[in-house]
Amino acid sequence: MAAASSSSCGGAGCGTHCSSSTSSSVEDAPEGILGRLSISGAAASCGKCGGGAVVVVAGGVGLCGECLRAQLFGKFKLAVTSNAMVRPTDSVLVAFSGGPASRVALQFIHEMRSKAIESWDASNSQALPVFNVGAAFVDESVLLSKPECEVEQATEDIKSLVSSLLPGDKAMHIASLDYVFSSESKDGKGRLRELVGMITDDTGREDLLQCLRMLSLQKIALENGYTKIMLGSCASTIACHVLSATVKVYSRCPFLYDLFAC
């Protein structure tokens, strides 16, 4: 019976009176999507462990905080190991900004290292070493008009965050954004301000700062023997970069509009 009613529908051109068209539009509306992700209609207890309170709904299943963290860690570990991003002989430098994404990356890579150390201790052969982890923070206060006391307090807060996420004796590197000019000029701060001042548009200035951040991280890694740099970029940051790059390509090559339109 359902198949018959489905086949009688004329599809997209059958009109707004069609029940299947109406229900589909309701489900695809933002309110319908948010309804599937909200916790208001979910069970009070976690759908995985059955004990904790639900904090998020994924795929119609409510998850508590612990189960959500375990699921995220599993996906993080799978992405790192399946793509051989980190090898036992590597030394990983995590770019730390203090934001949620870099904090999660630092905590998860530390947890992976801790589990690897436990496996290494339990192994009889102990043939493979365990990768090392360090953190780096690029200080951009040279471009901001902030009092020195606030900058020092922010630096101490970063150190405190890293020590809480990386218990034990782990390397913490803090470098100013003008660090890339330190080997070429004594007035690195002046050269940096002059360079940034030459850029008039906001997107171009942000691209330059991103490039200088990466150069600073690469310099820290080279001088301290790190073989990998890990960035805790969130989906929003990646989406912004993709959209910005797309707009720049279109603005420089207008003929691409016709190519994509075809």
Backbone torsions as a table, in degrees:
resi	resn	phi	psi	omega
1	MET	NA	-41.8	178.5
2	ALA	-65.3	-37.6	-180.0
3	ALA	-65.8	-37.5	179.7
4	ALA	-64.8	-46.0	179.8
5	SER	-65.6	-32.4	178.8
6	SER	-68.7	-40.6	-178.3
7	SER	-72.4	-23.6	-179.8
8	SER	-76.9	-14.6	179.3
9	CYS	-71.8	136.4	-177.5
10	GLY	-85.8	4.2	178.8
11	GLY	84.0	-144.3	-172.5
12	ALA	-67.3	-24.8	-175.3
13	GLY	-99.9	11.7	-174.1
14	CYS	-84.3	-8.4	175.3
15	GLY	108.1	164.8	-176.7
16	THR	-75.9	-12.7	-178.8
17	HIS	-75.6	-12.6	-176.9
18	CYS	-69.4	128.7	-176.6
19	SER	-67.4	-37.4	-178.7
20	SER	-67.3	-35.8	178.6
21	SER	-67.3	-41.4	-179.0
22	THR	-65.9	-45.8	-178.3
23	SER	-65.7	-35.5	179.6
24	SER	-66.5	-41.4	-179.4
25	SER	-66.4	-34.8	178.5
26	VAL	-66.9	-42.2	-178.7
27	GLU	-68.7	-33.3	-178.2
28	ASP	-84.1	-9.2	178.4
29	ALA	-67.3	155.1	178.9
30	PRO	-54.9	-36.9	-179.6
31	GLU	-64.5	-38.3	179.1
32	GLY	-67.4	-39.5	179.4
33	ILE	-66.2	-45.3	179.2
34	LEU	-63.8	-31.6	178.5
35	GLY	-64.6	-35.9	178.6
36	ARG	-72.5	-22.1	-178.3
37	LEU	-97.5	-15.7	-176.1
38	SER	-76.0	163.5	-178.6
39	ILE	-100.9	2.1	-175.7
40	SER	-66.7	-39.1	-177.9
41	GLY	-94.5	5.2	-177.1
42	ALA	-86.3	165.7	177.6
43	ALA	-66.7	156.2	-177.0
44	ALA	-70.3	-27.4	-178.4
45	SER	-107.2	160.0	-177.6
46	CYS	-63.2	135.7	180.0
47	GLY	-77.4	-7.1	-179.0
48	LYS	-102.4	-52.8	-179.7
49	CYS	-98.1	-20.5	178.3
50	GLY	76.9	3.5	-176.4
51	GLY	-112.0	-51.2	-173.6
52	GLY	-75.8	163.2	177.4
53	ALA	-76.7	142.1	-177.5
54	VAL	-71.4	130.9	176.5
55	VAL	-115.0	-19.7	179.6
56	VAL	-156.2	152.6	177.5
57	VAL	-116.0	125.3	178.6
58	ALA	-127.7	119.1	-179.7
59	GLY	64.8	29.6	179.8
60	GLY	82.3	1.8	-179.5
61	VAL	-112.9	126.1	178.4
62	GLY	-78.4	138.0	-179.3
63	LEU	-125.0	140.8	174.1
64	CYS	-83.2	176.4	-177.4
65	GLY	-61.3	-43.9	-178.6
66	GLU	-66.0	-43.4	-179.9
67	CYS	-68.4	-36.2	177.0
68	LEU	-63.6	-44.2	178.8
69	ARG	-63.2	-42.8	179.3
70	ALA	-62.6	-38.8	179.3
71	GLN	-67.1	-43.3	178.9
72	LEU	-65.1	-41.5	179.0
73	PHE	-63.9	-39.3	178.4
74	GLY	-61.3	-42.4	179.2
75	LYS	-68.9	-38.6	177.9
76	PHE	-62.7	-47.1	-179.1
77	LYS	-64.7	-39.8	179.7
78	LEU	-64.0	-42.2	179.6
79	ALA	-64.5	-39.9	-178.1
80	VAL	-70.8	-45.8	-174.6
81	THR	-77.3	-42.0	-176.3
82	SER	-67.6	-27.6	178.9
83	ASN	-100.7	8.5	178.3
84	ALA	52.3	41.8	179.9
85	MET	-69.4	-34.7	-179.2
86	VAL	-126.4	124.5	178.7
87	ARG	-105.2	161.5	-177.5
88	PRO	-57.8	-29.5	-177.7
89	THR	-89.0	0.3	-176.4
90	ASP	-78.5	158.8	169.3
91	SER	-125.1	114.6	-168.7
92	VAL	-100.8	128.0	175.2
93	LEU	-104.6	116.9	-179.1
94	VAL	-94.5	122.4	176.1
95	ALA	-74.5	117.1	-173.7
96	PHE	-115.2	122.9	178.3
97	SER	-108.7	-14.4	-175.8
98	GLY	97.2	-7.8	179.2
99	GLY	-80.3	172.0	-177.3
100	PRO	-59.8	-42.8	-175.2
101	ALA	-65.2	-46.2	-179.4
102	SER	-70.8	-29.3	176.8
103	ARG	-67.5	-42.0	177.8
104	VAL	-64.4	-44.1	179.7
105	ALA	-60.6	-43.6	-179.5
106	LEU	-65.8	-43.6	-179.0
107	GLN	-67.7	-41.3	-177.9
108	PHE	-70.0	-40.3	179.9
109	ILE	-69.5	-32.6	174.3
110	HIS	-66.3	-39.9	178.4
111	GLU	-65.5	-39.5	175.6
112	MET	-61.9	-40.4	179.2
113	ARG	-65.9	-40.9	179.7
114	SER	-61.9	-42.4	178.2
115	LYS	-66.7	-35.9	178.0
116	ALA	-66.4	-37.3	177.6
117	ILE	-65.6	-40.9	177.4
118	GLU	-61.3	-42.1	178.5
119	SER	-66.9	-37.1	179.8
120	TRP	-66.3	-41.3	178.6
121	ASP	-65.4	-35.3	-178.5
122	ALA	-80.7	-14.4	-177.9
123	SER	-77.1	144.0	178.3
124	ASN	-79.1	-37.1	-177.1
125	SER	-80.8	-39.9	-177.1
126	GLN	51.3	44.9	-175.8
127	ALA	-77.2	-41.9	-176.7
128	LEU	-92.1	135.4	176.4
129	PRO	-74.9	177.2	178.1
130	VAL	-113.9	133.8	-177.7
131	PHE	-63.3	153.1	178.6
132	ASN	-99.3	157.6	-178.4
133	VAL	-132.6	136.1	172.9
134	GLY	-139.1	167.2	-179.1
135	ALA	-127.9	147.4	179.6
136	ALA	-134.3	136.4	177.6
137	PHE	-123.1	126.1	179.0
138	VAL	-96.5	115.2	-177.2
139	ASP	-84.6	118.6	-178.6
140	GLU	-105.2	16.6	-176.9
141	SER	-67.3	-15.3	179.3
142	VAL	-63.5	-24.7	179.4
143	LEU	-96.0	-0.2	-177.7
144	LEU	-113.4	146.3	177.9
145	SER	-90.6	71.0	-179.3
146	LYS	-113.2	143.8	175.8
147	PRO	-60.8	150.0	-176.9
148	GLU	-63.5	-32.5	-179.9
149	CYS	-65.6	-37.0	178.3
150	GLU	-68.4	-37.9	178.7
151	VAL	-65.1	-43.1	179.5
152	GLU	-65.4	-38.6	178.5
153	GLN	-66.0	-40.7	178.0
154	ALA	-63.8	-38.3	178.0
155	THR	-64.7	-41.8	177.5
156	GLU	-64.8	-36.1	177.2
157	ASP	-64.4	-40.1	178.0
158	ILE	-63.3	-44.7	178.8
159	LYS	-61.1	-40.8	179.7
160	SER	-65.1	-41.4	177.8
161	LEU	-61.5	-45.3	-178.3
162	VAL	-65.2	-41.0	179.9
163	SER	-66.1	-29.4	177.6
164	SER	-77.0	-31.3	179.2
165	LEU	-86.0	-27.1	179.0
166	LEU	-120.3	75.8	179.3
167	PRO	-63.7	145.4	-178.4
168	GLY	101.4	-172.3	-176.7
169	ASP	-87.8	86.0	178.6
170	LYS	-113.5	145.8	-177.1
171	ALA	-72.5	135.2	176.2
172	MET	-127.7	121.9	-177.2
173	HIS	-116.0	130.1	176.7
174	ILE	-123.6	123.0	-178.1
175	ALA	-132.8	140.3	175.9
176	SER	-74.5	156.6	-177.3
177	LEU	-63.5	-25.3	177.6
178	ASP	-83.1	9.5	179.5
179	TYR	-60.5	-29.1	-179.1
180	VAL	-68.5	-20.9	179.6
181	PHE	-97.8	-1.3	-170.6
182	SER	-63.4	-32.2	-177.6
183	SER	-85.7	-11.6	-176.5
184	GLU	-108.5	-24.5	-176.0
185	SER	-150.5	144.9	177.3
186	LYS	-74.8	-29.9	-179.3
187	ASP	-97.0	64.1	-178.9
188	GLY	-65.3	-38.8	-179.4
189	LYS	-64.5	-41.5	178.7
190	GLY	-64.6	-41.2	178.5
191	ARG	-65.5	-37.8	179.3
192	LEU	-65.4	-47.0	179.7
193	ARG	-62.3	-38.9	178.6
194	GLU	-64.7	-42.3	-179.4
195	LEU	-65.1	-46.2	-179.4
196	VAL	-67.2	-34.7	179.8
197	GLY	-66.4	-20.9	179.2
198	MET	-76.1	-18.0	-179.2
199	ILE	-89.7	123.3	-174.4
200	THR	-94.2	-34.1	-176.7
201	ASP	-91.1	151.4	-174.9
202	ASP	-66.6	-42.4	-178.2
203	THR	-66.7	-38.3	177.4
204	GLY	-65.4	-38.5	177.9
205	ARG	-66.3	-39.6	178.6
206	GLU	-67.1	-38.2	176.4
207	ASP	-62.8	-40.8	178.7
208	LEU	-64.1	-44.5	179.6
209	LEU	-63.5	-39.1	177.8
210	GLN	-63.1	-40.4	177.8
211	CYS	-64.0	-42.7	179.4
212	LEU	-66.9	-36.0	176.0
213	ARG	-60.8	-47.1	-179.2
214	MET	-64.3	-39.6	177.7
215	LEU	-63.5	-39.5	177.8
216	SER	-64.4	-43.1	178.5
217	LEU	-64.4	-41.0	178.8
218	GLN	-64.9	-37.4	178.8
219	LYS	-67.5	-41.3	176.2
220	ILE	-61.2	-43.6	-178.7
221	ALA	-64.1	-43.5	-178.6
222	LEU	-66.5	-39.9	-176.5
223	GLU	-76.5	-16.5	-176.8
224	ASN	-118.9	11.1	172.5
225	GLY	78.1	22.4	176.7
226	TYR	-83.1	142.7	-178.9
227	THR	-104.8	-18.3	-179.4
228	LYS	-135.7	147.0	173.6
229	ILE	-118.7	127.0	179.6
230	MET	-110.4	127.2	178.9
231	LEU	-106.4	135.2	176.6
232	GLY	-96.0	62.5	-178.5
233	SER	-81.1	131.1	178.1
234	CYS	-86.0	168.9	-177.9
235	ALA	-63.0	-35.1	179.8
236	SER	-65.1	-41.4	178.6
237	THR	-64.1	-43.5	178.9
238	ILE	-63.7	-41.9	179.3
239	ALA	-62.6	-40.1	178.3
240	CYS	-62.3	-42.1	178.9
241	HIS	-65.1	-40.7	-179.8
242	VAL	-64.6	-46.4	-179.8
243	LEU	-64.6	-42.3	179.6
244	SER	-63.0	-44.1	179.2
245	ALA	-64.8	-38.2	179.6
246	THR	-64.4	-43.9	179.4
247	VAL	-63.2	-40.1	-179.8
248	LYS	-66.2	-40.6	178.8
249	VAL	-63.6	-44.7	179.5
250	TYR	-64.2	-39.3	-178.2
251	SER	-68.6	-30.6	-179.9
252	ARG	-87.7	-25.5	-178.2
253	CYS	-128.4	78.3	-177.1
254	PRO	-60.8	-26.0	-177.6
255	PHE	-64.8	-16.9	179.5
256	LEU	-66.3	-25.5	177.0
257	TYR	-58.0	-45.0	-179.2
258	ASP	-67.2	-35.8	-179.4
259	LEU	-65.6	-45.3	-179.3
260	PHE	-72.2	-29.4	179.1
261	ALA	-68.2	-31.9	178.5
262	CYS	-74.8	NA	NA
